[in-house]
């Protein structure tokens, strides 16, 4: 870590529907040293049945919020430079996810996190999506 640098930590989850209506989820944690690259970490897991897109999107957000709480708790144990912290949601104003934008943004902001969605939600829309 370079204390003089700015950092941005982002959490994003993406999912893909599998056969039998189960879903494959990937959560990405991206640590971006602004202006000088970054690193990311990810995990994949499968969850039970999802009958519609809204339920799956809400679960993506809930998983991201849970991971964000754990990451912040872990980061607070160390002396770190200032950093921005965001939750990235795999939703956008174009396509079927536009119907849940207000609900998702309210959930994330209600948990005191900054939120980004497409096209700015790279942690979910690009990084996590790469591993689904």
Secondary structure, 3 states (H helix, E strand, C coil): CCCCCCEEEEEEEEEEECHHHCEEEEEEEEEEECCCCEEEEEEEEEECCCCCHHHHHHHHHHHHHHHHHHHHHHHCCCCCCCEEEEEEECCCCCCHHHHHHHHHHHHHHHCCCEEEECCCCHHHHHHHHHHC
